[in-house]
Amino acid sequence: MAKIVIVLYPDPTVGFPPIYARDSLPVIERYPNGQTLPTPSAIDFSPGQLLGSVSGGLGLVRWLESLGHEVIVTSDKEGPDSVLDRELPDTDVVISQPFWPAYLSPERLQSAKNLKIAITAGIGSDHVDLKSAIAKGITVAEVTYCNSISVAEHTVMQVLALVRDYIPQYKIVIDGGWDIADAVSRSYDLEGMDVGVFAAGRIGRAVLERLAPFDVKLHYTDRYRLPADIEEKLGLTWHEDIHDLAKGIDVLTVHAPLTDETHGLLDDDLLATMRRGSYIVNPARGAIADRDAIVRALESGQLAGYAGDVWFPQPAPADHPWRTMPHHGMTPHTSGTSLTAQARYAAGTREILENFFAGTPIRPEYLIVEGGAYAGTGAHSYQSK
């Protein structure tokens, strides 16, 4: 039997929901690329429940315990005395979400003598040191596509919130005011703007498709160019790299994985090449942006707004400067953990576990690292060309 540690975010401060806003979720059988949704043998939850917090347990605990496995569910993941660090040495399986990641550093992986698989309930496995996982023969898997559309929707929401300056206008209403001149002094139309997408994979392409009806001029760059018919259909302008893309757009959205090449990429030099008053929405990874460069660009007016829901580290400390910088629309890392997305990534995590316990192949699209090498999605997204 296996020992499984599941690291999830804490329960709601007001208590676990006694009732939900909606009674059901739409039934979706396939993602836009034709990939089927997760296909576990069964699920022990009702879609639409809060599964990503400790009491939700990803809907896995009863099933795992019925098989005789030892299961520890915790939100305590930081420091040598954390539950994660205490349990890690003899753990076989670690499961966590990008929104509350169990950072599996080289040091932690060295201590995890029994670890066989690290599963991301969601997408984005850069909280695992992939080089160390490769060296130790640890499998890394994630539930690819489970929340890609969720993140794309969040991105579009934040683009509109920044450009239309929605957040200050909402605050005026909450504060009892009717200060229309103040409310519109930084509000613009998105129509006609040049919008650039950095990385046009599942999320980036969904953003392009959702922004096209706004009559914007769409630009993109990616390691893999999109088919010509897609470029023609969406009216896309292709750019060789992020540097060429950034200098000719009003809005930049970021959807690249965190790699050695993208770490700190949005720095002072690149931001200085953008049009004054540009906007950036980054729902990818916080460390793609130079933290202090973003603050400086907002304070100087080089950027008119910055939004996203990814920080480094996560959770962000209370004194993180992005909490108080001007003209931001930051959220905690929530874009991919809507109740709709949770149903998919909980089911996908169970599917991966079923394959793992049975010794049957895990879907290639779920694999990041396997057998001492990048595999599946990992070979496409993380491995250098």
N, C-alpha and C positions, 0 to 999 in steps of 0.2 A: 504494500500500500504506500501511497505517496503522502508527503507533507506539502501542503499548499498554503502559501501566504498571499492573501489578496489585500492590496493596499488601495483604499478608496477614500474619497473626501468625506469630511464629517457630516453628520446628519444636519438637517435644517435647524437653525438657532431657535425657531419657534415650534419645533417638534415635527415628527414625521407627519406628512399630510393625511388628515382624516378623510379627506375627499379631494378629488381632482377637478380641474376646471372643465375637462372634457371626459366623456364616457367611453370614447373609442378612438382608434387611430385609423387613418385610411389604409387600405390593404394595397401594398405594392409588392409585386412578385419579382421584378427585375430592375436593375439599375439602368441608366441611360445607355451604357455600352453593351447591354445584353447579359451581363453577369447576373447570376441568380443571387438573391438575398441568402443569408445564412440558412443552412439546412441541418440543424441538429435533429437528433431523433425525437426530442421533446423539449419543452420548456416548462419551468416551474414558476411562471409569473404571468401576469396579465399585461400585455403591451400598453404602455402609457403610465406604468407605475414608476416611482423613483427607485432606480436600481443602482445608481452610481455612488450612493453614499453607503456608509458602513452598515446600517440596518437593512438596506436593499440587497447587499451582498452579491450584486449582479445576478440575482436569482439562481445562484449556483450552490449555495451552502447545503441545503437539504439533499439535493441530488448527490453531491460529492460525499457527504457523510453517510448516505445510504449505501455507498460503495465501499465504505470502510476507510476512506481517506481522512487524514487529520487536516482540519481547515482552521486557519487563523485569519480573521478579518480585522483590519486595523487602519486607522488614519495616522498612526504614530510612526513617522518615517525618517526623522531627522536626528542625527547625533548618535554616538556610540551606545547610549542607553535606550535607544528607541526600540520599539517592538520589532521593527524590521531587522535591525542589526542583531538583536538578541536571537531571533529565530533563524536568521539566514544561514548559519553554518551547516545545518542539516536539512535545509529546505530543498525539495525537488522541483517545485514550480513556483514562480513569482508572477503574479498578475497585477497590473496597475493601469491607470488611465493617464493620458497626457495632461489632463487637467489637474492631477494631483500625483505627479510621477514618482515612482520609486526609482530614484537615481541609482543605477547600478554601475558604479564607477569601477575602474580596474581593481581598486583595493577591496571593494565589496565583492566583486566577482572572485577575487582570489580567496576570500574567506568562505565563499559559498561552495564548499567542496562537493556537495551532492547536486548542485543545480543542473538541471537538464534542459529546461525551457523557460524563457521569459516571454510572457504574452502581454501585448498591449491591447487593452479593451478600448479600441479606438484606432486611430491611424497616427503614425509618427512615432518611431522607436528610437529617436536620438537620445532619450534619457538612459538608454543602455549603451555602454561603451562597446560598440560593435566590433572593434578590432580585438578586444579582449575576449568577447564572446566567440569570435572566430578561432582564436588561439586555443580556447578551452573546449571547443566543440559543443558549445551551448546553442541550442536552437532559439532563434528570436522570431516571433510571429506577431502579426497584427491583423485586425479585421478590416482589410482594405475595402474602401468605398462605403463603409457603413455610415459614415457621417459627412461624406464629401459634399452632398447637396446642402446639408445643414450649415456647413461652414460657408458655402457659396452664398446662401441666403443671408447669413450674418454679414458677410462682406458687402453685399449690395446695400443692406440696411445701413451700415456704417458709412459707406460712400455718400449716400443721400443725407445722412445725419450731419456729416461734416460740411458738405457743400451748401446745404440749405441752412446750416447752423441751427439745427433743431433743438439741441440740448439746452442752450440758454433760453430759447423761446419757451420751452416747456417749464423751465424754472421760473420764468416770469409769471406764468399762470399759477403755479404752485404757491408763489409768494404773494398772490393777490393783485398783481399789477396788470397793466394794459399798455405797456410801453412799446408801441409799435415801431417807432423810429430806432429805438435801441435794438429791438428784435431783428430788424432787417439790415442792420448796418454791416453785417458780414455774411449776408445770405445771397446766394447766386443760384442760377439754373444750371443743372448738369448738361442740359441739351447743348450740343455743339462742341463740348469739351473733348480734348484728346485724352483718352483713358488707356493706360498701359498695364498689361498683365505680365508679371514676372513669373514664369513657369506656368505652362498651359496644360498641365496634366488634368486629372479628374476634376479637381476644384477649380483651377484656373480656367479651364474650358467652360465649365458651368457658369462661371462669373461672366465670361465673354458672351455666352448665349443669353444670359439674363439682362445684361446691360445693352445689348444691341437694339432692343426696341426703344431705348431712350434717345435715339438719334444722336449718339456720340460717335466720335471717330476712334475706332478701336485699334490698338497696337499690341504687340506681344513679342516676347522672346522666350525660347525654351531650348533645352539640349536637343530635343527632337521636334523638328518642324511639323506643323499640322498639315494634313492633306490639302492639296490645292483647292478641292471643291469646298472644303470647310472655310478656308481663307476667303474664297469668293463669296460664299453664302453670307458670312458675317461681316464682310468688308474689312478684313484684317490687313494691317501693315506689319510685315515681319522685320525684326531687328536682330542683328547678329549677336548682341550681348546687352546686358543691363545698362552699360554705360551709354551706348547709342540710344537705347530706349528712353532712359531717364531724361535726357536733355530736350525732348520734344513733346512732353506730355504735361497735362494739368493734374491728373490723378494717377497714382501708381498703386496697384494692389499686388501683394507679395504672397506667393504660394509655393515657394521652393522648400525642399527639405533642408535641415541644418547639416551642413557638411564643412569640411575644411575650407572649401572654396566660398561658401556663403556666409561663414561666421564673420560678423562685424562688417558686412558688405555695405550697409547703408551708413556710411561714415561722412565726415565733414566734406571730403573731396567730392564724393558723388552727389551729396545734397546740394553743393554749391553749383552743380551743373544744371540743376532743375530750374524751371521757370519760377520766378519769385511768386509766392502765393500758391504753390502746389500743395496737394494733399497726398498723404500716404495712408493706406489701410493694410495692416500686416496681421493676418490671422494664421501665419505659418509658424514661426518660432521667434521668440523675443530676441535671441542672441544674433539673429541675422542683422539686427540694427545695433549700431553703436549707441548705447543708452544715452550718454551725455551729448552726443552730436545731435540727436533728435531734440533734446531740450534746448540746445543752443539755437537750432534752426527755427524752432517755434518762437523763442524769445526775440530773435532778430527779425522775424517776419519772412524769412526765406521759405518756411513752410507755413501755410495758412491753417493746417490741421493735421493731426495724426491720430489714428485709431487702430484698434486691433484688440485682441484678447489674449495675447501671448506675452509673457514676461520672462525675465531670467534674473534670479531663480524663481521657481514656482513652488508654493505661493510666494508672491512678492512681499518683501518686508513693508512694514507700515510707513517707513520713511523713503520708499522708492520714489525717485523724483518724477516718474511718470504719473504718479497720483495727483501731483499738484502743478504740473507744467501747464502753460496756457493752451487753450484751444484744442483740447484733446477729447476723444470720445472712447476712452479705454473701458473695457469690461474685464472682469475676471475671466479665466479661460472657460467660457461657456458656449462658444459657437458650435462645438461638436458634441455637446452633452445635453441637447434638448431631450425631453422625454421620448420623442419619436426616435432620435438617434440611439438612446440608451437601449431601447427594445432590440435594435439591430445589433449593436455591438455586444450586448449580453448574450444574444443567441449565437453570434459568431464566436465568442469566446468558448461557449459550450461545445460548438462544433469542433474547434481546434483541440479542446481537451478530449473529446471523444476519439478523435483520430490518434492523439498522442497515447492515450491509454490502450487503444486497440492495436497500436503499432502500424496503422494504415497511413498512407500519404496525406499530408496536410495540403490543402489547395495551394498551387504555386503562387496565386495572387496574394495569399496570406503570408507567405514566407519572406523574411528579410535575411536571415542567416540560417544555414543548415549545413551540417557535415563539414564544418570548418571553412566555409566560404559563403560569400553573398549568394543568395538564391532568389528566384522568383522576382517579386516586386523590389526586393533589396538590390538585386543585380541591375535593375533598371534605374532605380532612383538614387542609391547611395554609392554604387561603385563608380569610380572615375572612368571616363570614356578613354 
